[in-house]
Amino acid sequence: MFEPLSFPQYFRCWLAVYPSPSFFQAYFNLLALGTQLGTALRAGLNRSGPWAMSRRLAAHTGLTNKCLKDQGLLSVKELWVKIHYPATAR
């Protein structure tokens, strides 16, 4: 016989089926940065924290060096080269 689910059981099932609002935020942000659809979908559904997600393909395809430079971030490599290999020494 079918027994109706109690509220805690129903709520757990509901949480497992429906994505969280953070899924939509991560998904659309990654798509806007140029990540492929499947990669953005998998990253949005992933419940890992920011440290674990920073090592994933979605972060590397969305946050390219060009994208970071456009946002005004300095390149550590370029600063190191300027300090250790100045233009006057060449």
PAZAPA-4460 file (N, C-alpha, C; in steps of 0.05 Angstrom, whole numbers, plus 32768, in hexadecimal, padded with zeros to 4 digits):
% residues 90
    n_x    n_y    n_z   ca_x   ca_y   ca_z    c_x    c_y    c_z   seq   type   mol
   8011   7FE8   8000   8000   8000   8000   8011   8019   8000     1      M     A
   8007   802E   7FF5   8014   8047   7FF4   8010   8057   800E     2      F     A
   8025   805F   801B   8023   8070   8032   802D   808B   802C     3      E     A
   801E   80A0   8033   8027   80BB   802E   8040   80C1   803E     4      P     A
   8051   80D2   8032   806A   80D9   803F   8065   80EE   8055     5      L     A
   8074   80EB   806B   8072   8100   807F   8080   8119   8075     6      S     A
   807B   812F   8082   8086   8148   8078   80A5   8148   8077     7      F     A
   80B4   813E   808B   80D1   813E   8088   80DA   812C   8070     8      P     A
   80CD   8116   806C   80D5   8105   8055   80CF   8113   803B     9      Q     A
   80B7   8120   8039   80AF   812E   8021   80C3   8145   801C    10      Y     A
   80CA   8154   8031   80DC   816A   802E   80F8   8161   8024    11      F     A
   8102   814B   802F   811C   8140   8026   811B   8139   8008    12      R     A
   8105   812C   8000   8102   8125   7FE4   8100   813E   7FD2    13      C     A
   80F2   8152   7FDC   80EF   816A   7FCD   810A   8178   7FC9    14      W     A
   811A   8179   7FDE   8135   8185   7FDD   8147   8176   7FC9    15      L     A
   8144   815C   7FC8   8155   814C   7FB6   814E   8150   7F99    16      A     A
   8135   8157   7F93   812C   815A   7F78   8130   8176   7F6D    17      V     A
   8129   818A   7F7D   812A   81A6   7F73   8145   81B3   7F79    18      Y     A
   8150   81C0   7F65   816A   81CD   7F6A   8167   81E6   7F7B    19      P     A
   817C   81EE   7F88   817C   8205   7F99   817F   821E   7F89    20      S     A
   8179   8235   7F94   817D   824E   7F86   819A   8253   7F7E    21      P     A
   81AD   8248   7F8E   81C9   824C   7F88   81D0   823D   7F6E    22      S     A
   81C1   8228   7F67   81C6   821A   7F4E   81C1   822D   7F37    23      F     A
   81AB   823B   7F37   81A4   824D   7F21   81B9   8264   7F1F    24      F     A
   81C2   826E   7F36   81D5   8284   7F36   81F0   827A   7F2A    25      Q     A
   81F9   8263   7F33   8213   8259   7F28   8210   8252   7F0A    26      A     A
   81F9   8246   7F03   81F5   823D   7EE7   81F5   8255   7ED4    27      Y     A
   81E5   8269   7EDA   81E3   8280   7EC8   81FD   8291   7EC8    28      F     A
   820B   8293   7EDF   8224   82A2   7EDF   8239   8294   7ECE    29      N     A
   823A   8279   7ED0   824E   826B   7EC0   8247   826C   7EA2    30      L     A
   822D   826B   7E9B   8226   826E   7E7F   822D   828A   7E74    31      L     A
   822A   829E   7E85   8231   82B9   7E7D   824F   82BC   7E78    32      A     A
   825F   82AD   7E86   827C   82AE   7E83   8286   829D   7E6C    33      L     A
   8274   828E   7E5F   827C   827F   7E47   8281   8262   7E4C    34      G     A
   8279   8257   7E62   827C   823A   7E68   8268   822B   7E58    35      T     A
   826F   8213   7E4F   825C   8203   7E40   8244   81FB   7E51    36      Q     A
   822E   81F5   7E44   8214   81F0   7E51   8217   81D8   7E65    37      L     A
   8222   81C2   7E5C   8223   81AA   7E6D   8236   81AE   7E85    38      G     A
   824C   81BC   7E81   825E   81C2   7E97   8252   81D4   7EAB    39      T     A
   8243   81E8   7EA2   8236   81FA   7EB4   8220   81EC   7EC4    40      A     A
   8212   81DA   7EB7   81FC   81CB   7EC4   8208   81B9   7EDA    41      L     A
   821D   81AB   7ED4   822A   8199   7EE8   8235   81AA   7EFF    42      R     A
   8240   81C1   7EF9   824B   81D1   7F0F   8235   81DD   7F20    43      A     A
   821F   81E4   7F14   8209   81EF   7F23   81FC   81DB   7F36    44      G     A
   81FB   81C2   7F2D   81EF   81AD   7F3D   8202   81A2   7F52    45      L     A
   821B   81A9   7F50   822F   819F   7F63   822C   81AE   7F7D    46      N     A
   822E   81A0   7F93   822B   81AD   7FAD   8246   81B2   7FBB    47      R     A
   825B   81B1   7FAD   8276   81B6   7FB8   8278   81D3   7FBF    48      S     A
   828A   81D9   7FD1   828F   81F5   7FD9   82A1   8203   7FC5    49      G     A
   82A6   821D   7FCA   82B6   822D   7FB7   82D2   8223   7FB3    50      P     A
   82DF   8218   7FC8   82FA   820E   7FC6   82FB   81F6   7FB3    51      W     A
   82E9   81E4   7FB6   82E9   81CC   7FA4   82E1   81D4   7F88    52      A     A
   82CE   81E7   7F85   82C5   81EF   7F6A   82DA   81FF   7F5B    53      M     A
   82ED   820B   7F69   8301   821B   7F5C   8314   820A   7F4B    54      S     A
   8315   81F0   7F51   8326   81DD   7F42   8318   81CF   7F2C    55      R     A
   82FF   81D6   7F27   82EF   81C7   7F13   82F0   81D5   7EF8    56      R     A
   82E8   81C6   7EE3   82E9   81CF   7EC8   82D8   81E9   7EC4    57      L     A
   82C2   81EA   7ED1   82B0   8201   7ECD   82BD   821B   7ED5    58      A     A
   82CC   821C   7EEB   82DA   8234   7EF3   82F0   823B   7EE0    59      A     A
   82FE   8227   7ED5   8314   822C   7EC3   830A   8235   7EA7    60      H     A
   82F3   822C   7E9F   82E9   8234   7E84   82DB   824F   7E86    61      T     A
   82CF   8255   7E9D   82C1   826E   7EA0   82D3   8285   7EA7    62      G     A
   82E6   8280   7EB9   82F8   8296   7EC2   8313   8293   7EB5    63      L     A
   8314   829A   7E9C   832D   8299   7E8D   833F   82B0   7E95    64      T     A
   8358   82AF   7E8C   836B   82C5   7E92   8361   82DF   7E85    65      N     A
   8355   82DD   7E6D   834B   82F5   7E60   8334   8301   7E70    66      K     A
   8322   82F0   7E7A   830C   82FA   7E8A   8315   8308   7EA3    67      C     A
   8329   82FD   7EB0   8333   8309   7EC9   8342   8323   7EC3    68      L     A
   8350   8324   7EAD   835E   833D   7EA5   8349   8353   7E9E    69      K     A
   8333   834B   7E92   831E   835F   7E8B   8312   836A   7EA4    70      D     A
   8312   835B   7EBA   8306   8364   7ED3   831A   8376   7EE3    71      Q     A
   8333   8378   7ED9   8346   838A   7EE5   8359   837C   7EF9    72      G     A
   8359   8362   7EFA   836C   8354   7F0C   8388   8353   7F00    73      L     A
   839B   8356   7F12   83B7   8356   7F09   83C1   8339   7F07    74      L     A
   83D3   8334   7EF4   83DF   831A   7EF1   83F8   8318   7F02    75      S     A
   83F9   8304   7F14   8410   8300   7F25   8428   82FA   7F14    76      V     A
   8425   82EB   7EFE   843B   82E4   7EED   8447   82FD   7EE0    77      K     A
   8436   830F   7ED6   8440   8327   7EC9   844E   8339   7EDD    78      E     A
   8444   833B   7EF6   8451   834B   7F0A   846D   833F   7F11    79      L     A
   846E   8325   7F13   8487   8317   7F1A   849C   831C   7F04    80      W     A
   8493   831B   7EEA   84A5   831F   7ED4   84AF   833C   7ED4    81      V     A
   849E   8350   7EDA   84A6   836C   7EDB   84BB   8371   7EF1    82      K     A
   84B8   8363   7F08   84CB   8367   7F1E   84E5   835A   7F18    83      I     A
   84E5   8341   7F0F   84FD   8332   7F0C   850B   8336   7EF1    84      H     A
   84FD   833E   7EDD   8508   8343   7EC3   8500   835F   7EB9    85      Y     A
   850B   8374   7EC4   8502   838F   7EBC   850A   8395   7E9F    86      P     A
   84FB   83A7   7E93   8500   83AD   7E77   851B   83BB   7E73    87      A     A
   8525   83C8   7E87   853F   83D6   7E85   8556   83C3   7E84    88      T     A
   8553   83AB   7E8E   8569   8397   7E8E   856B   8388   7E74    89      A     A
   8557   838B   7E63   8557   837B   7E4A   8568   8389   7E35    90      R     A
***
